[in-house]
Amino acid sequence: MASLVDTNVKHFLYSMYGAPVQNGLAGSKIAVLDACLVTGFGLRAATRITVAAGVATVEFSVGASQPPTPDSVLLIAGAAQTLLNGEQRVTESSSGVFKFRTAAPDSVDNGTGITFKFAALGWAKPFSGTNQAVYRSTDPQSLGMYLYVDDRTTTAVSMRGYESMSAIDAGTGPFPSAAQRADGAWWAKSNSANASPTRWTIVGDSRIFFDNSAPASPISPTNTAGGTRVFGDLLALRKAGDAYACLICGGVSQSNVVNTPNNGSIDSASSGWYFLPRAITGLGGSVAPELRSFASTGAPGSGSDSAFGNFPSDVDGELKLAQLFLSNMPVSANTPRAVVPGYRYVPQTQVAQYFERDSTLIEAVSGRRLLALPHSSSASSPAGFGFIDITGPWR
């Protein structure tokens, strides 16, 4: 790894240069997932890279008004100094310029052929069909589960995990099972079956990713509410390991996730939204544990939960943050089995009036940048916010 800092965690926004369009047409979610998980996007040419005192400054002209955001990860190629190539995490940026830390010696590279783009999460796409796709982590430490995506519908997409797959339509160990969800776990795209673009966010690492889309955003720019849905490996709490701690969550129907954006999300917990391939015993098939917060139940919703009072705290003014976990059901109802990496739940109310979609803050204890993820049972304004670490690492 050429970078001086970890680049495993990456975030992607609909507003980034070259980002694919998500809308209410079949196949648009697969286009987003392909770009964020597998290929990357937004290829541009750099005109100069200057290195001074451990900081590389990259200048560019194409899309100068859309510089990469701080903590975004870029894949650089073609630089004469090899230490500048590979994945690099942006520290700061402005029009036509971005910077990153480097071990490369002081130099100026005016050479042609230097390019950069938003680096993908490094997942594979082993199978595909017409508006269908299968994704899988390539991380050697991954649990190796498969994600099947059926994007043949318009306003939402159906998901299902599998323990193993041999073709686009052949898999074993489904989660959720057909008995639990006949048509899978739903993720929202848009509440309009047309080409109008929607606002979306994807954040992940090499083993898990989160999606938060605002399905009503084509109607009005103020309709930013969404819901955060997940696929991938959790942080197992059993020291001997947990071969089935892979989470998929999603709404109960196509109409529900469009009209109630946080249906099936981790922002506001409910029964029957979360699925793991097996119990911790390794026996049987798909289980549906409860999602909870270490600071509250999680049911009222992040940022609209009164467990720790209002935000800002009338004692210290702080935003209180907590982790989420999946319970050990059906073995034991309340015992934590695995933690959701990266996500911060807020056990306070009145958070929605202080943040907006795509805004960030710096976590006081860790110094990491957190991205605001809006959610609501209404398709218009957010009722609360969760936050996700976009600096990493999560593991």
Secondary structure, DSSP 8 states (H G I E B T S, - for coil): --SSS----EEEETTSTT-----SSTTHHHHHHIIIIII-EEEEEEEEEEEETTEEEEEE-TTTTS---TT-EEEEE--SSGGGSEEEE--EEETTEEEEE--S-SEEE--TT-EEEE-----EEEEEETTEEEEE---TTS---EEEEE--SSSEEEEEEEEEEEETTEEEEEES-TTT-TT-EEEE--SSSSS---EEEEEE-SSEEEEEEETTTTT-TT-----EEEEEE-EE-STT--TT-EEEE-BSSHHHHHHSTTTT-SSS--TTSEEBSS-TT--SS-B---EEESSS-STT-TTS-GGG-BSS-TTT-----B-EEEE-TTT-SSSEEEE-SSEEB---BS-TTT--TT-EEE-TTT--EEEEEEE-SSSSS-SEEEEEESS----
